Amino acid sequence: MVDREMLSAISDLLDEKLDQKLDQKLGETLDRQLDQKLDEKLDRKFDEKLHPIYDRLDRLDERVERLDERVERLDERVERLDERVEKIDERVKKLDERVGKLDERVGRLEDGMDSLQGRVGKLEKDMRYVRVVQLENSVIPRLNTIEACYLDSSKRYLERTEQIDNMAADIVVLKNVVSKQSEILQRMQG
């Protein structure tokens, strides 16, 4: 993985710088303080980096960039500082262990992501199936039934419109006939 290659490159760089600077010596107090600060910063950085791994895989690229920045800072520190071979080996071993743990966690996260992608794919397939089944078996037949009812009703209303108009005209004629007949009957009685 990229992290292992980066660690290998870091290790090579540290070894190369160590060989160049091995002739120089620093005081034990400076060594101890620098080791302590470096360990604190590395511990703090690793702790900060572990949490986002669990939260999002998308931040993997950001961590690699931050690791590059830390490598650059380590190179600068190595140029300024002269450290003993045993202490550098101990730090590299600690980094290897931490990166190994990160690799394990990333592997588990990738496995989990693969599982989630499979489940999401299955859900999408099921949703498509449900949509098709619902449309074909439920919605479309109901729409066809509603359409048929409305078409039959509208045809009947159209067919009956003329008949209703004729009935209205007949009623007007009947009213006239009844009123004339009523007048004739009233005259005859009166």
MOUR-V870581 format. One record per residue. SS is DSSP state (alpha for helix, beta for strand, coil for the rest). PHI is phi as a letter, one per 40 degrees, with the letter a starting at -180 (none if undefined). Layout:
[[SS;PHI] [SS;PHI]]
This chain:
[[coil;none] [alpha;c] [alpha;c] [alpha;c] [alpha;c] [alpha;c] [alpha;c] [alpha;c] [alpha;c] [alpha;c] [alpha;c] [alpha;c] [alpha;c] [alpha;c] [alpha;c] [alpha;c] [alpha;c] [alpha;c] [alpha;c] [alpha;c] [alpha;c] [coil;c] [coil;c] [coil;c] [coil;b] [coil;b] [coil;c] [alpha;c] [alpha;c] [alpha;c] [alpha;d] [alpha;c] [alpha;c] [alpha;c] [alpha;c] [alpha;c] [alpha;c] [alpha;c] [alpha;c] [alpha;c] [alpha;c] [alpha;c] [alpha;c] [alpha;c] [alpha;c] [alpha;c] [alpha;c] [alpha;c] [alpha;c] [alpha;c] [alpha;c] [alpha;c] [alpha;c] [alpha;c] [alpha;c] [coil;a] [alpha;c] [alpha;c] [alpha;c] [alpha;d] [alpha;c] [alpha;c] [alpha;c] [alpha;c] [alpha;c] [alpha;c] [alpha;c] [alpha;c] [alpha;c] [alpha;c] [alpha;c] [alpha;c] [alpha;c] [alpha;c] [alpha;c] [alpha;c] [alpha;c] [alpha;c] [alpha;c] [alpha;c] [coil;b] [coil;b] [coil;b] [coil;c] [alpha;c] [alpha;c] [alpha;c] [alpha;c] [alpha;c] [alpha;c] [alpha;c] [alpha;c] [alpha;c] [alpha;c] [alpha;c] [alpha;c] [alpha;c] [alpha;c] [alpha;c] [alpha;c] [alpha;c] [alpha;c] [alpha;c] [alpha;c] [alpha;c] [alpha;c] [alpha;c] [alpha;c] [alpha;c] [alpha;c] [alpha;c] [alpha;c] [alpha;c] [alpha;c] [alpha;c] [alpha;c] [alpha;c] [alpha;c] [alpha;c] [alpha;c] [alpha;d] [alpha;c] [alpha;c] [alpha;c] [alpha;c] [alpha;c] [alpha;c] [alpha;c] [alpha;c] [alpha;c] [alpha;c] [alpha;c] [alpha;c] [alpha;c] [alpha;c] [alpha;c] [alpha;c] [alpha;b] [alpha;c] [alpha;c] [alpha;c] [alpha;c] [alpha;c] [alpha;c] [alpha;c] [alpha;c] [alpha;c] [alpha;c] [alpha;c] [alpha;c] [alpha;c] [alpha;c] [alpha;c] [alpha;c] [alpha;c] [alpha;c] [alpha;c] [alpha;c] [alpha;c] [alpha;c] [alpha;c] [alpha;c] [alpha;c] [alpha;c] [alpha;c] [alpha;c] [alpha;c] [alpha;c] [alpha;c] [alpha;c] [alpha;c] [alpha;c] [alpha;c] [alpha;c] [alpha;c] [alpha;c] [alpha;c] [alpha;c] [alpha;c] [alpha;c] [alpha;c] [alpha;c] [alpha;c] [alpha;c] [alpha;c] [alpha;c] [alpha;c] [alpha;c] [alpha;c] [coil;c]]
